[in-house]
């Protein structure tokens, strides 16, 4: 999974992609775990939007 994400981070240097991939994986897993742990669709959606906003702000 790490190698797949690293290969998709083509705009970053290899070392940055190598460092960013585990962070992205942990964020995705954490977001999923939190979303599954709550019984509130709005809070679940807020977790998803926060993660997407984080990655959108890191582009370009």
C-alpha positions, 0 to 999 in steps of 0.5 A: 500500500505504501509503494502504491501511494508513493508511486502516485505522489509523482510531484514530490521528490522520492524522499518526500513521497517516502515520508508522506505515504505512511502519513497518508495511510495512517490518516486514511485508517484513522479517519475510517476508524473514527467514522465507523466508531461514531453513530452520527452521520454528520460527524462521520461526514465531518471526519471525511471532509477534514481528511480531504481538506487536509490533502487538498491543501497540500496539493500544488 
